[in-house]
């Protein structure tokens, strides 16, 4: 049974590493901010979750699981928030090509709050 769980852990670590690698490649290859934000958040977070699951399966210890759960929860909470804030600021700075947006909700809103400190 241990060898089966170790094999599953190895496969999950490889999958997680490949997801993180695709996130890194996406950051280098994509040209615009929304595409880079997508590459930085979605596969990276999923890769971290898969790697944490592999660690939990490999070590088979409740203290390890108790340590990994907050890591995953904090990552799930902060990655979308930071991507949203970076994307919103890029929109305000004009670094996003507005013609490439299918739906421009910020332009449609009647009042856009000013940037912090400005």
NUNUNU-937919 format. One record per residue: residue number from 0; x, y, z of N, C-alpha, C in turn; residue in one letter. Coordinates in Angstrom, 2 decimals. Atoms other than C-alpha are relative to their C-alpha. Example, Ala and Ser with C-alpha at 12.3 -4.5 7.8 and 13.67 -1.06 7.14 Angstrom:
NUNUNU-937919
{seq->0	nc1->0.89	nc2->-1.19	nc3->0.00	cac1->12.30	cac2->-4.50	cac3->7.80	cc1->0.90	cc2->1.20	cc3->0.00	type->a}
{seq->1	nc1->-0.82	nc2->-1.19	nc3->-0.06	cac1->13.67	cac2->-1.06	cac3->7.14	cc1->-0.77	cc2->1.09	cc3->0.73	type->s}
END
This chain:
NUNUNU-937919
{seq->0	nc1->0.82	nc2->-1.20	nc3->0.00	cac1->0.00	cac2->0.00	cac3->0.00	cc1->0.86	cc2->1.27	cc3->0.00	type->x}
{seq->1	nc1->-0.88	nc2->-1.16	nc3->-0.04	cac1->2.88	cac2->2.36	cac3->0.76	cc1->0.58	cc2->0.32	cc3->-1.37	type->x}
{seq->2	nc1->-0.58	nc2->-0.25	nc3->1.32	cac1->4.40	cac2->1.91	cac3->-2.68	cc1->-1.03	cc2->0.60	cc3->-0.95	type->x}
{seq->3	nc1->1.06	nc2->-0.58	nc3->0.84	cac1->1.05	cac2->2.70	cac3->-4.33	cc1->-0.18	cc2->1.48	cc3->0.32	type->x}
{seq->4	nc1->0.14	nc2->-1.40	nc3->-0.39	cac1->0.68	cac2->5.92	cac3->-2.32	cc1->1.22	cc2->0.82	cc3->-0.40	type->x}
{seq->5	nc1->-1.21	nc2->-0.70	nc3->0.43	cac1->4.29	cac2->6.85	cac3->-3.06	cc1->-0.01	cc2->0.24	cc3->-1.51	type->x}
{seq->6	nc1->0.10	nc2->-0.17	nc3->1.46	cac1->3.70	cac2->6.30	cac3->-6.79	cc1->-1.01	cc2->1.08	cc3->-0.34	type->x}
{seq->7	nc1->1.01	nc2->-1.04	nc3->0.23	cac1->0.55	cac2->8.42	cac3->-6.68	cc1->0.57	cc2->1.37	cc3->0.37	type->x}
{seq->8	nc1->-0.63	nc2->-1.26	nc3->-0.41	cac1->2.50	cac2->11.11	cac3->-4.80	cc1->0.98	cc2->0.49	cc3->-1.05	type->x}
{seq->9	nc1->-0.96	nc2->-0.37	nc3->1.04	cac1->5.22	cac2->11.06	cac3->-7.43	cc1->-0.71	cc2->0.54	cc3->-1.23	type->x}
{seq->10	nc1->0.77	nc2->-0.45	nc3->1.16	cac1->2.68	cac2->11.40	cac3->-10.23	cc1->-0.61	cc2->1.38	cc3->0.26	type->x}
{seq->11	nc1->0.59	nc2->-1.30	nc3->-0.33	cac1->0.94	cac2->14.27	cac3->-8.43	cc1->1.05	cc2->1.11	cc3->0.04	type->x}
{seq->12	nc1->-1.07	nc2->-1.01	nc3->-0.02	cac1->4.24	cac2->16.08	cac3->-7.87	cc1->0.40	cc2->0.36	cc3->-1.42	type->x}
{seq->13	nc1->-0.33	nc2->-0.29	nc3->1.40	cac1->5.06	cac2->15.75	cac3->-11.57	cc1->-1.09	cc2->0.84	cc3->-0.66	type->x}
{seq->14	nc1->1.11	nc2->-0.79	nc3->0.56	cac1->1.61	cac2->17.06	cac3->-12.53	cc1->0.05	cc2->1.43	cc3->0.53	type->x}
{seq->15	nc1->-0.09	nc2->-1.33	nc3->-0.59	cac1->1.96	cac2->19.97	cac3->-10.11	cc1->1.17	cc2->0.80	cc3->-0.55	type->x}
{seq->16	nc1->-1.16	nc2->-0.67	nc3->0.56	cac1->5.43	cac2->20.77	cac3->-11.40	cc1->-0.25	cc2->0.43	cc3->-1.44	type->x}
{seq->17	nc1->0.33	nc2->-0.38	nc3->1.38	cac1->4.17	cac2->20.74	cac3->-14.99	cc1->-0.97	cc2->1.18	cc3->-0.04	type->x}
{seq->18	nc1->0.92	nc2->-1.14	nc3->-0.06	cac1->1.33	cac2->23.08	cac3->-14.06	cc1->0.74	cc2->1.29	cc3->0.35	type->x}
{seq->19	nc1->-0.79	nc2->-1.19	nc3->-0.35	cac1->3.77	cac2->25.48	cac3->-12.39	cc1->0.92	cc2->0.41	cc3->-1.15	type->x}
{seq->20	nc1->-0.83	nc2->-0.30	nc3->1.17	cac1->6.03	cac2->25.22	cac3->-15.44	cc1->-0.81	cc2->0.70	cc3->-1.08	type->x}
{seq->21	nc1->0.84	nc2->-0.69	nc3->0.99	cac1->3.16	cac2->26.15	cac3->-17.75	cc1->-0.33	cc2->1.41	cc3->0.44	type->x}
{seq->22	nc1->0.23	nc2->-1.36	nc3->-0.49	cac1->2.45	cac2->29.14	cac3->-15.52	cc1->1.21	cc2->0.88	cc3->-0.28	type->x}
{seq->23	nc1->-1.22	nc2->-0.77	nc3->0.26	cac1->6.07	cac2->30.27	cac3->-15.83	cc1->0.18	cc2->0.28	cc3->-1.49	type->x}
{seq->24	nc1->-0.11	nc2->-0.20	nc3->1.45	cac1->6.09	cac2->29.76	cac3->-19.59	cc1->-1.03	cc2->1.02	cc3->-0.47	type->x}
{seq->25	nc1->1.03	nc2->-0.97	nc3->0.36	cac1->2.83	cac2->31.69	cac3->-19.87	cc1->0.38	cc2->1.42	cc3->0.35	type->x}
{seq->26	nc1->-0.45	nc2->-1.34	nc3->-0.38	cac1->4.33	cac2->34.63	cac3->-18.01	cc1->1.02	cc2->0.55	cc3->-0.99	type->x}
{seq->27	nc1->-1.02	nc2->-0.44	nc3->0.95	cac1->7.19	cac2->34.75	cac3->-20.49	cc1->-0.59	cc2->0.19	cc3->-1.39	type->x}
{seq->28	nc1->0.48	nc2->0.01	nc3->1.38	cac1->5.22	cac2->34.05	cac3->-23.68	cc1->-1.11	cc2->1.00	cc3->-0.28	type->x}
{seq->29	nc1->1.15	nc2->-0.86	nc3->0.27	cac1->2.03	cac2->36.08	cac3->-23.30	cc1->0.42	cc2->1.47	cc3->0.03	type->x}
{seq->30	nc1->-0.40	nc2->-1.40	nc3->0.15	cac1->2.17	cac2->39.74	cac3->-24.23	cc1->-0.83	cc2->0.97	cc3->0.82	type->x}
{seq->31	nc1->0.84	nc2->-0.98	nc3->-0.68	cac1->-0.78	cac2->41.42	cac3->-22.57	cc1->-0.25	cc2->-0.40	cc3->1.45	type->x}
{seq->32	nc1->0.16	nc2->0.20	nc3->-1.44	cac1->-1.60	cac2->41.81	cac3->-18.90	cc1->-1.07	cc2->-1.04	cc3->0.34	type->x}
{seq->33	nc1->1.00	nc2->1.01	nc3->-0.39	cac1->-4.86	cac2->39.77	cac3->-18.77	cc1->0.47	cc2->-1.43	cc3->-0.26	type->x}
{seq->34	nc1->-0.50	nc2->1.35	nc3->0.29	cac1->-3.20	cac2->36.77	cac3->-20.40	cc1->1.07	cc2->-0.41	cc3->0.99	type->x}
{seq->35	nc1->-1.04	nc2->0.32	nc3->-0.99	cac1->-0.23	cac2->36.97	cac3->-18.06	cc1->-0.61	cc2->-0.25	cc3->1.37	type->x}
{seq->36	nc1->0.66	nc2->0.22	nc3->-1.29	cac1->-2.52	cac2->37.26	cac3->-15.05	cc1->-0.67	cc2->-1.37	cc3->0.03	type->x}
{seq->37	nc1->0.62	nc2->1.32	nc3->0.08	cac1->-4.41	cac2->34.19	cac3->-16.20	cc1->1.06	cc2->-1.09	cc3->0.17	type->x}
{seq->38	nc1->-1.08	nc2->0.99	nc3->-0.09	cac1->-1.15	cac2->32.28	cac3->-16.61	cc1->0.62	cc2->-0.02	cc3->1.39	type->x}
{seq->39	nc1->-0.64	nc2->-0.06	nc3->-1.31	cac1->0.13	cac2->33.46	cac3->-13.24	cc1->-0.88	cc2->-0.56	cc3->1.11	type->x}
{seq->40	nc1->0.87	nc2->0.41	nc3->-1.10	cac1->-2.93	cac2->32.52	cac3->-11.20	cc1->-0.55	cc2->-1.40	cc3->-0.16	type->x}
{seq->41	nc1->0.74	nc2->1.27	nc3->0.11	cac1->-4.85	cac2->29.56	cac3->-12.57	cc1->0.90	cc2->-1.24	cc3->0.07	type->x}
{seq->42	nc1->-0.79	nc2->1.24	nc3->-0.09	cac1->-2.19	cac2->26.90	cac3->-13.31	cc1->0.92	cc2->-0.02	cc3->1.21	type->x}
{seq->43	nc1->-0.91	nc2->-0.04	nc3->-1.15	cac1->0.08	cac2->28.07	cac3->-10.50	cc1->-0.72	cc2->-0.45	cc3->1.26	type->x}
{seq->44	nc1->0.76	nc2->0.39	nc3->-1.19	cac1->-2.62	cac2->27.72	cac3->-7.83	cc1->-0.36	cc2->-1.48	cc3->-0.06	type->x}
{seq->45	nc1->0.33	nc2->1.41	nc3->0.13	cac1->-3.75	cac2->24.36	cac3->-9.16	cc1->1.25	cc2->-0.87	cc3->0.19	type->x}
{seq->46	nc1->-1.25	nc2->0.73	nc3->-0.19	cac1->-0.12	cac2->23.21	cac3->-9.30	cc1->0.39	cc2->-0.09	cc3->1.47	type->x}
{seq->47	nc1->-0.32	nc2->0.02	nc3->-1.42	cac1->0.41	cac2->24.20	cac3->-5.68	cc1->-0.93	cc2->-0.94	cc3->0.76	type->x}
{seq->48	nc1->0.95	nc2->0.89	nc3->-0.66	cac1->-2.75	cac2->22.37	cac3->-4.60	cc1->0.38	cc2->-1.46	cc3->-0.25	type->x}
{seq->49	nc1->-0.36	nc2->1.38	nc3->0.33	cac1->-1.68	cac2->19.21	cac3->-6.41	cc1->1.29	cc2->-0.41	cc3->0.71	type->x}
{seq->50	nc1->-1.25	nc2->0.31	nc3->-0.70	cac1->1.84	cac2->19.39	cac3->-4.93	cc1->-0.25	cc2->-0.18	cc3->1.50	type->x}
{seq->51	nc1->0.32	nc2->0.15	nc3->-1.43	cac1->0.44	cac2->19.91	cac3->-1.41	cc1->-0.74	cc2->-1.31	cc3->0.26	type->x}
{seq->52	nc1->0.68	nc2->1.29	nc3->-0.14	cac1->-1.85	cac2->16.92	cac3->-1.92	cc1->1.01	cc2->-1.15	cc3->-0.08	type->x}
{seq->53	nc1->-1.03	nc2->1.03	nc3->0.11	cac1->1.16	cac2->14.88	cac3->-3.00	cc1->0.85	cc2->-0.08	cc3->1.27	type->x}
{seq->54	nc1->-0.77	nc2->-0.01	nc3->-1.24	cac1->3.09	cac2->15.95	cac3->0.09	cc1->-0.79	cc2->-0.67	cc3->1.12	type->x}
{seq->55	nc1->0.84	nc2->0.61	nc3->-1.04	cac1->0.17	cac2->14.99	cac3->2.33	cc1->-0.08	cc2->-1.51	cc3->-0.18	type->x}
{seq->56	nc1->0.03	nc2->1.45	nc3->0.24	cac1->-0.07	cac2->11.57	cac3->0.66	cc1->1.34	cc2->-0.66	cc3->0.29	type->x}
{seq->57	nc1->-1.32	nc2->0.58	nc3->-0.19	cac1->3.65	cac2->11.01	cac3->0.85	cc1->0.38	cc2->-0.11	cc3->1.48	type->x}
{seq->58	nc1->-0.43	nc2->-0.01	nc3->-1.40	cac1->4.17	cac2->11.96	cac3->4.49	cc1->-1.01	cc2->-0.66	cc3->0.94	type->x}
{seq->59	nc1->1.06	nc2->0.69	nc3->-0.76	cac1->0.82	cac2->10.61	cac3->5.81	cc1->0.01	cc2->0.37	cc3->1.48	type->x}
{seq->60	nc1->-0.04	nc2->-0.48	nc3->-1.37	cac1->0.82	cac2->12.76	cac3->8.92	cc1->-1.00	cc2->1.14	cc3->0.17	type->x}
{seq->61	nc1->0.99	nc2->-1.05	nc3->-0.22	cac1->-1.96	cac2->14.89	cac3->10.37	cc1->0.62	cc2->1.37	cc3->0.27	type->x}
{seq->62	nc1->-0.61	nc2->-1.33	nc3->-0.15	cac1->0.39	cac2->17.68	cac3->11.51	cc1->0.44	cc2->0.60	cc3->-1.34	type->x}
{seq->63	nc1->-0.38	nc2->-0.49	nc3->1.34	cac1->1.64	cac2->17.94	cac3->7.92	cc1->-1.23	cc2->0.52	cc3->-0.73	type->x}
{seq->64	nc1->1.25	nc2->-0.44	nc3->0.63	cac1->-1.94	cac2->18.16	cac3->6.64	cc1->-0.47	cc2->1.31	cc3->0.63	type->x}
{seq->65	nc1->0.39	nc2->-1.23	nc3->-0.68	cac1->-2.68	cac2->20.80	cac3->9.28	cc1->0.89	cc2->1.17	cc3->-0.41	type->x}
{seq->66	nc1->-0.91	nc2->-1.04	nc3->0.48	cac1->0.33	cac2->22.73	cac3->8.00	cc1->-0.30	cc2->0.37	cc3->-1.45	type->x}
{seq->67	nc1->0.23	nc2->-0.24	nc3->1.43	cac1->-0.58	cac2->22.37	cac3->4.30	cc1->-1.34	cc2->0.67	cc3->-0.29	type->x}
{seq->68	nc1->1.33	nc2->-0.57	nc3->0.25	cac1->-4.26	cac2->23.32	cac3->4.55	cc1->0.02	cc2->1.53	cc3->0.04	type->x}
{seq->69	nc1->-0.05	nc2->-1.47	nc3->0.05	cac1->-3.58	cac2->26.96	cac3->5.55	cc1->0.79	cc2->0.55	cc3->-1.18	type->x}
{seq->70	nc1->-0.77	nc2->-0.44	nc3->1.17	cac1->-0.99	cac2->27.23	cac3->2.78	cc1->-0.91	cc2->0.05	cc3->-1.22	type->x}
{seq->71	nc1->0.91	nc2->0.06	nc3->1.15	cac1->-3.57	cac2->26.17	cac3->0.20	cc1->-1.09	cc2->1.06	cc3->0.12	type->x}
{seq->72	nc1->1.08	nc2->-0.98	nc3->-0.18	cac1->-6.31	cac2->28.36	cac3->1.69	cc1->0.50	cc2->1.43	cc3->-0.21	type->x}
{seq->73	nc1->-0.54	nc2->-1.34	nc3->0.19	cac1->-4.09	cac2->31.44	cac3->1.80	cc1->0.29	cc2->0.24	cc3->-1.48	type->x}
{seq->74	nc1->-0.26	nc2->-0.15	nc3->1.44	cac1->-3.01	cac2->30.84	cac3->-1.80	cc1->-1.29	cc2->0.19	cc3->-0.77	type->x}
{seq->75	nc1->1.29	nc2->-0.14	nc3->0.67	cac1->-6.63	cac2->30.40	cac3->-2.88	cc1->-0.62	cc2->1.37	cc3->0.26	type->x}
{seq->76	nc1->0.56	nc2->-1.31	nc3->-0.32	cac1->-7.53	cac2->33.66	cac3->-1.15	cc1->0.79	cc2->1.14	cc3->-0.63	type->x}
{seq->77	nc1->-0.81	nc2->-1.14	nc3->0.43	cac1->-4.62	cac2->35.82	cac3->-2.27	cc1->0.26	cc2->0.05	cc3->-1.50	type->x}
{seq->78	nc1->-0.32	nc2->-0.01	nc3->1.44	cac1->-3.97	cac2->34.76	cac3->-5.89	cc1->-1.08	cc2->0.72	cc3->-0.82	type->x}
{seq->79	nc1->1.00	nc2->-0.74	nc3->0.78	cac1->-7.33	cac2->35.92	cac3->-7.31	cc1->-0.07	cc2->1.47	cc3->0.39	type->x}
{seq->80	nc1->0.06	nc2->-1.39	nc3->-0.46	cac1->-7.27	cac2->39.06	cac3->-5.19	cc1->1.15	cc2->0.82	cc3->-0.59	type->x}
{seq->81	nc1->-1.13	nc2->-0.73	nc3->0.56	cac1->-3.79	cac2->40.07	cac3->-6.30	cc1->-0.12	cc2->0.14	cc3->-1.51	type->x}
{seq->82	nc1->0.19	nc2->-0.10	nc3->1.45	cac1->-4.59	cac2->39.28	cac3->-9.94	cc1->-1.05	cc2->1.05	cc3->-0.33	type->x}
{seq->83	nc1->1.03	nc2->-1.01	nc3->0.22	cac1->-7.72	cac2->41.41	cac3->-9.69	cc1->0.57	cc2->1.41	cc3->0.18	type->x}
{seq->84	nc1->-0.56	nc2->-1.33	nc3->-0.26	cac1->-5.81	cac2->44.34	cac3->-8.21	cc1->1.00	cc2->0.40	cc3->-1.08	type->x}
{seq->85	nc1->-0.97	nc2->-0.31	nc3->1.05	cac1->-3.00	cac2->44.13	cac3->-10.77	cc1->-0.73	cc2->0.30	cc3->-1.31	type->x}
{seq->86	nc1->0.76	nc2->-0.23	nc3->1.22	cac1->-5.50	cac2->43.86	cac3->-13.62	cc1->-0.75	cc2->1.32	cc3->0.01	type->x}
{seq->87	nc1->0.72	nc2->-1.28	nc3->-0.11	cac1->-7.54	cac2->46.80	cac3->-12.37	cc1->0.95	cc2->1.18	cc3->-0.15	type->x}
{seq->88	nc1->-0.98	nc2->-1.08	nc3->0.13	cac1->-4.44	cac2->48.96	cac3->-12.03	cc1->0.54	cc2->0.09	cc3->-1.42	type->x}
{seq->89	nc1->-0.45	nc2->-0.02	nc3->1.40	cac1->-3.24	cac2->47.94	cac3->-15.49	cc1->-1.05	cc2->0.63	cc3->-0.89	type->x}
{seq->90	nc1->1.08	nc2->-0.62	nc3->0.77	cac1->-6.64	cac2->48.95	cac3->-16.85	cc1->0.03	cc2->1.51	cc3->0.19	type->x}
{seq->91	nc1->-0.02	nc2->-1.45	nc3->-0.27	cac1->-6.42	cac2->52.34	cac3->-15.16	cc1->1.21	cc2->0.67	cc3->-0.62	type->x}
{seq->92	nc1->-1.20	nc2->-0.58	nc3->0.59	cac1->-2.87	cac2->52.90	cac3->-16.41	cc1->-0.02	cc2->-0.01	cc3->-1.51	type->x}
{seq->93	nc1->0.09	nc2->0.06	nc3->1.45	cac1->-3.91	cac2->52.08	cac3->-19.95	cc1->0.92	cc2->-1.03	cc3->-0.63	type->x}
{seq->94	nc1->-0.88	nc2->1.02	nc3->0.57	cac1->-1.58	cac2->49.11	cac3->-20.37	cc1->-0.77	cc2->-1.18	cc3->-0.57	type->x}
{seq->95	nc1->0.85	nc2->1.03	nc3->0.58	cac1->-4.51	cac2->46.87	cac3->-21.31	cc1->-0.63	cc2->0.55	cc3->-1.27	type->x}
{seq->96	nc1->0.64	nc2->-0.38	nc3->1.26	cac1->-5.69	cac2->47.02	cac3->-24.91	cc1->-1.51	cc2->-0.17	cc3->0.16	type->x}
{seq->97	nc1->1.44	nc2->0.06	nc3->-0.28	cac1->-9.35	cac2->47.89	cac3->-24.33	cc1->-0.78	cc2->-0.56	cc3->-1.18	type->x}
{seq->98	nc1->0.69	nc2->0.56	nc3->1.16	cac1->-10.27	cac2->46.84	cac3->-27.86	cc1->-0.02	cc2->-1.53	cc3->0.04	type->x}
{seq->99	nc1->-0.05	nc2->1.46	nc3->-0.07	cac1->-9.31	cac2->43.27	cac3->-27.03	cc1->-0.95	cc2->-0.57	cc3->1.05	type->x}
{seq->100	nc1->0.92	nc2->0.47	nc3->-1.03	cac1->-11.79	cac2->43.07	cac3->-24.15	cc1->-1.37	cc2->-0.27	cc3->-0.61	type->x}
{seq->101	nc1->1.35	nc2->0.31	nc3->0.49	cac1->-15.08	cac2->41.35	cac3->-24.93	cc1->-1.04	cc2->0.84	cc3->0.73	type->x}
{seq->102	nc1->0.90	nc2->-0.79	nc3->-0.83	cac1->-16.93	cac2->43.01	cac3->-22.06	cc1->0.86	cc2->0.93	cc3->0.83	type->x}
{seq->103	nc1->-0.76	nc2->-1.00	nc3->-0.74	cac1->-15.58	cac2->46.22	cac3->-20.57	cc1->-0.89	cc2->0.56	cc3->1.10	type->x}
{seq->104	nc1->0.90	nc2->-0.41	nc3->-1.07	cac1->-17.44	cac2->46.50	cac3->-17.27	cc1->0.45	cc2->1.29	cc3->0.67	type->x}
{seq->105	nc1->-0.45	nc2->-1.23	nc3->-0.63	cac1->-15.25	cac2->49.30	cac3->-15.93	cc1->-0.37	cc2->1.22	cc3->-0.83	type->x}
{seq->106	nc1->0.40	nc2->-1.12	nc3->0.84	cac1->-15.99	cac2->51.51	cac3->-18.91	cc1->-1.51	cc2->0.20	cc3->0.05	type->x}
{seq->107	nc1->1.45	nc2->-0.10	nc3->-0.07	cac1->-19.69	cac2->50.71	cac3->-18.58	cc1->-0.49	cc2->0.57	cc3->1.32	type->x}
{seq->108	nc1->0.44	nc2->-0.53	nc3->-1.29	cac1->-19.80	cac2->51.69	cac3->-14.91	cc1->0.03	cc2->1.52	cc3->-0.04	type->x}
{seq->109	nc1->0.11	nc2->-1.46	nc3->0.05	cac1->-20.83	cac2->55.27	cac3->-14.33	cc1->1.06	cc2->0.68	cc3->0.83	type->x}
{seq->110	nc1->-0.98	nc2->-0.63	nc3->-0.87	cac1->-18.32	cac2->55.92	cac3->-11.57	cc1->1.08	cc2->-1.01	cc3->0.35	type->x}
{seq->111	nc1->-1.14	nc2->0.84	nc3->-0.36	cac1->-14.88	cac2->54.37	cac3->-11.26	cc1->0.72	cc2->0.69	cc3->1.15	type->x}
{seq->112	nc1->-0.66	nc2->-0.64	nc3->-1.13	cac1->-13.35	cac2->55.02	cac3->-7.85	cc1->1.45	cc2->0.33	cc3->-0.33	type->x}
{seq->113	nc1->-1.39	nc2->-0.37	nc3->0.30	cac1->-9.98	cac2->56.81	cac3->-7.93	cc1->0.97	cc2->-0.99	cc3->0.61	type->x}
{seq->114	nc1->-1.05	nc2->0.88	nc3->-0.52	cac1->-6.77	cac2->54.93	cac3->-7.37	cc1->0.43	cc2->0.47	cc3->1.38	type->x}
{seq->115	nc1->-0.43	nc2->-0.34	nc3->-1.36	cac1->-5.41	cac2->54.84	cac3->-3.84	cc1->1.17	cc2->0.97	cc3->-0.06	type->x}
{seq->116	nc1->-1.06	nc2->-0.98	nc3->-0.06	cac1->-3.24	cac2->57.79	cac3->-2.98	cc1->-0.07	cc2->1.06	cc3->-1.08	type->x}
{seq->117	nc1->0.05	nc2->-0.95	nc3->1.10	cac1->-4.39	cac2->59.76	cac3->-5.99	cc1->-1.15	cc2->0.82	cc3->0.03	type->x}
END
